[in-house]
Every structure is written in C-alpha cells, then in structure tokens.
Amino acid sequence: MKTEFYQKDLEELGIKRTMLQQWVDRGYMRPSIRKAKEGERGNIWSLEDVQRLLAFRAMLKAGFARDLATAILDRAATAQDVE
C-alpha cells in the first residue's frame, strides 16, 4: 500500500496545486511526513493526510467555512488519538 503522496497524486484526486498551497499557507492543512522548505520541491503527504484533504474539500463543497471544517477535522483526529 502506498504510504507517501506527492502533488501529482493529489492532482489526480482533483486537488489543485494552487488550492492546496493556499490551504497550507493559511494553516488549514499540513503534511505530516514532510513540509517542503524553501528551495525544496513539494510536500509529502501521508494516507491520513490525503483522507483529511478529501474530507476538507468535501466539507467546503457542502458549504462549511474553512475554519469550521478544520476545527471539526482536528477534533475528529483528537478523538481517534484517544481511542
């Protein structure tokens, strides 16, 4: 099973580079494997990150505000960590 995902993989899922970069820059999403530093190419995302990105996008399409969608996903992740 694939464990690392790159921008190309995310674009195949319909997550555009510019949209993803805005989400990262504004703190809504963050890669858990590696955030690219200046001069490096691309972030590396985990499977859980990709699931979160897809859930976030679906919530935005359903009309959720970005801050609310992020808060809900953060809370869900925290609940999973407790179990």
N, C-alpha and C positions, 0 to 999 in steps of 0.2 A: 504494500500500500504506500502511496506517495505521502511523504511527510513534510516536504518543503515546496512552497508555491511562490512563483515569481509573477511579475506584472503580466507577462504573456499569458500565464494560466488564468489570471483574474480577468483579463480582457476576453478570453474565451467564454467566461461566465457572464459577460456583459457589464463588467465593472471597468469603466473607462479610466485611463491614466489620470486625466485632469480631475475627475471627480474624486478618485481615491486620494490624490495628493492634497486636495482641499480637506478631506476628512482627516488625514494625518496631520496636516498643518494646524488645523483648528482643534485637535485633540480628541476628536470623536472616535478615531480608530488608531491602533498602534500595533505594529508587527511584534510578535513575541519571540521570533527567532533572531532577527537582526534588522535594526533600523539603519538604513544607509546613512553614512556620514558624508560630509562634503567631499567630493571627488570620487566617491564610490558609486557603483551602479545598483540601484534598486534595493528595495526592502525584501526580506524573506519572511514569508507568512506560513504559519502552521495550519493544519487542517482545522483546528478550532478557530483560528483567526478567520479562515475563509467562511466557515459557518456563521460566525459573528457578522462578517461583512455582508453576507447574503441576507441575514435576518435584518440587519440595519437598513439595507436598501429596501427590503420589503416593507418595513415599518414606515420609511419615508414615503414610499409609493402609496401607502394606506392613509397617509395624512398626518403621521406623528411628527412633532417637532424634533429636530436633531438632538437637542439637549435631553428631551424626554426619552427618546429611543436609546440614547447612550446610557441614561440612568437605569432604565429597565434592563438592558443587557448586562450592565455592571452588577445589578442586584441579582440577576439570574446566575451569573458566574460566581458570585459570592456564596449563594445558596448551594451551588454544586460543590464548592470547595469544602463546605461544612459537612456534607454528607459523607 
